[in-house]
Every structure is written in structure tokens, then in C-alpha cells.
Amino acid sequence: MTGPAGAPAIPAPGFADPTRDAQRAFRAVLDALAHPTRSYPLSGPARSPAALGRGLAAVALTLLDEDCSTWLGGSLGADAECAAWLGFHTGTRLVAEPADAQFVLADPRSLPPLAQLRRGTDEAPHRSATVLLDVRGCTGTARFRAAGPGIDGATGFAAPWADAEFLPQWTANTATFPRGVDLLLVDEDAIAALPRTTRLHAVGPAPIGSASAPPTSTRPAQEA
């Protein structure tokens, strides 16, 4: 995002009402983590960078600050406007390697292997990475059965953003509890979550493709 003669332009605005909008977004994040696979409404800034979209922008404005490190994958990492907007509004420190990041912003194609991300330690599990996964525009058919804290028994949910590599990676991730990565599944106007405590089993058509294949999701995970 540049002005005349290549000079940096002023980034697009963030939240219209920073305090109240951030509170609403934070509540949606907390609800999603407390009730894995359920989808919660999310409202973001109207003029966020296209690479981020409203939903991802709302979560970034709510969770990122100058004390955290962030890695941007895929189109997010290649978009100068996105980096400038995040730096201006959050002050987050962008890092070159996902293993160094507290927050990983990626789409399904650019999501690094979960085992390469920060998992915390048994003494400090909170030092793990949180993935903000952009699930806009995915159209796959994968379904899982989920169980764990926050889920009454078990529930089925659609995960059309998942590729063939996701389930074994997630199974290995949950096996390291209390260490492990947490996922926030962010659509344009909704959010769902898979905390590290959520156990998954495939119940639908096997995901097709790999991490390099086109993304596959239209909405965040839904409660069955």
C-alpha cells in the first residue's frame, strides 16, 4: 500500500469502535475455545486488507500486540499492505520463520507442519503457538468426529479446509498435551476453534490433496 512516488500510505482504519469491537471479538474467541467446533459470529473492520479479510483482521486486532511475534504465510506474507496494516494497528513483530512465532497466520495451503511450530513445555504450555487459519473460500468434504473438554460427549463437524495431512498431524499434536498448538478457524464473519485438547476422528470422505493443494473450506467448523 503506497502513496505517490512509492511513499507509504496511511493504512486503512481498524475497528470503528476499538474498545467495544475488540471486546466483542475477544468474547467470540473465548467462546470458540470453550466450545470447540462451534461457530460464533465475528465482526471486523469494513476496510481491512483483502488478504486478511474482516474476520482475520478482527482476530488480529484483538490478539496481537507489540509484545508478540507473528509469522505470515502464503498471500498474507506476500502482501505488503497486510504487513503494514498489522504493524500500524497492532505493533506485532513479524518473524521470518514460523517456528519463532507465537501467532501463525496462514491459509490451508501455507500452513506449516504443526510439529514445526512452538508447542510450549510441560512447565509452560502457554508458550505454544496459536494458528489463525484463514478458511475463507474452501469447498472440501472432510468431516470429523470431535470429543474433549467443552464438547458434550462427541460431535460431528465439517472441516472442508482440511487436507490429507491434517488428521495425523492433529493426532500427534493432541498426544503432546499439555504442550501443543491451538487452532482458530477464521472465516469472513465467523470463528470456530480446535484447542489442543480436542480429539478428532475421520467420519466423512477422506480429505483430498496435500498442504500444497488448493484450500478446501467455506465456513469454520460447525456444531452438528
N, C-alpha and C positions, 0 to 999 in steps of 0.2 A: 504494500500500500504506500504509494509515493505521491508527492505533490509535484509542482513544476520543477523541471530540471533535476528530477530524481530526488528531491528533498523529501524526507519522511513526512507523511501527512498525519494529522491527528487521528488516532484510532477511533473507530465507531464507538458510540456510547455503550456502557454496560447496563446494569439494571436501572430501570426508571426510578424505582424507589429502593435504593441499595439495602437499607435495613430490613424492611418488610419482605422484599423479594428474596433476599438471602435466607431469611428465617423460614419462608415457605419452602424454598429449595432444600434447605437443611432438614426440615421435617420430612420431606419426601425421601431423602437419602436414608434417614434413620428408620422410617417405616419400611423401606425396601430391605434394609439389612435385617430388621427384626422379623420380617415375614418373607423369607426367600421365595423367589419365583413370582410373587405378586407384583403387578404393575401399578404404579402410582403416578398421578398427573404431575407434570413438571412444566413450569412456565419460565421461559428465558427471554433475554433481550431481543427485541424485534430486529435489530440491525447487527447482529453478531456476524463474524466472518463466515462465509458459506462453508468453508472446510470444517468449521466447528458445528454450525447449526445452533438453534436455540437451546436444545436440551443440553448438549455437551457444554455449551457456553455457560449455562446456568450452574451446572455442577462445578465447573472450573472456577467460576467466580465465588462459589461457596466454600470450596475445599482448599484451593491453592492460595499460598501467600509467600512472602519473601523468605520464610524460614524453610521452605520445602524445595525439593529438586523434582524436576519433571522431564520426562522423555516424550517426544512427539514422534509417532510412527506414520509411515505412508504419506498420504496427501497432507496430513497435518504438519509433518516435519518439513515438507517441501514448500509450504505456504508461508511466505514472508509476512503477510497480513496477520495470519494466525499467531505467529511468534510475537509480533509487535503488539497485538491486542492483548495477549496473555501477559506479556511483560508490563505493559502500561497499567492494566487493571488489577493484576494480582501480585506483581513483583517476583513471581516464581523464578527460580534459577533453572534454566534449560541445560540439560546434560546430553552428551553425545552417545552414551551407552545406556541401554535400558537397565542393566544390572546396577547402575548407580542411582536409579530414580526411586523416589518414594511414590510418585504417581506416574503411571504409564497411560498415555492417551493414544489409542490406536483403533483401526478398524480390523475386521477379522483377517484380512489379507496381510496386514503388517504386525499383527500381534506376535511378539516373540514367544518362544517356548517358555511355559510357566516356570520350568526348572531353572531358567536363566535369570529370573527376577529375584529380588530380595525377599527372603522368607522369614526374616527375623531370627530370633534364637529362642530356646526354651525359656530363658530368663527374661527376654524382652521380645515377645512375639509381635508387639505393636510396631516394631521396626521393619515390618514387611512392606511390600509394595501393594498398592491398590490400583487396579486396572480400571480405567474408564473406557469401556468398549463402545465404539460408535456402531450401533446396529441398524442405522437407517438404510432402507432400501434393500434389505436382504430378503430372499424368497425361497429358502430351502424348506425341507420337510422333516428335519430331525426332531424327534421327541424324546424326552427323558422322564423318568420317574424320580422324584426328589424326596428325600427324607432327611430329618435332622432337626436341630433346635429351631423353633419358630414355625414349624410345619406340623399340623395336626395329623399324625400318622404318616401318610405319604400322599403326594400329589403329582399328577402328570402335567407337563407343560411343554409348549412348543419352544424349540431352540433353533430356529432356522438360520441363525448366524453361525452355528457350529459346523466345523469340518470334521473329517475322519480322524484327525489327530487330537481333537479336543478331549474326548471322554477319557482315554488313557492318561492324558496329562492331568486332567482334573482328579482322577482317582489317585494318582501319585501325590497330588497336592494335598488332598484331604488326609492322606496317610501320615503326613508330617505334623499334624496338629499337636501342640498349639501353634507351631510355625505354619506358614502358608500364605498364599496370595488370595485376596478378595477381589471379586469382580462386580463392577457396577455396569449394568447393561442399559445404555442410554439411547433412546430414540429422540425424535424431534420434539415430542411433547410428553414423554413418559419415561419412567425409570423403573428397573427391577434390579435385583441383586442376587448374587451367589456368593455368600460368605464361605470361608474355608471349611466351615462345619457342615456344609450341605453335601450329602452323598447322592450321587447320580447313577442311574442305570438306564441303558437304552431301552426304549419300548416301541419306537417307531422305525420308519425306514432309516437305514444306515446313512449317516452324513456322507456326501459325495465330495471328493476332491481333497485338497490339502491346504495348508496355510497359504499357498501361492495361488489357490483357485479364487474365482470371484466370490465376494461375500454372499451370505445366504440368510437374510432376515428382514422381516418387515416391521416387527414390533418387539419390544422386550418380552421376556418370559411372562406368560400369563398363568394365573392360577386356573387349574382345571375346574 
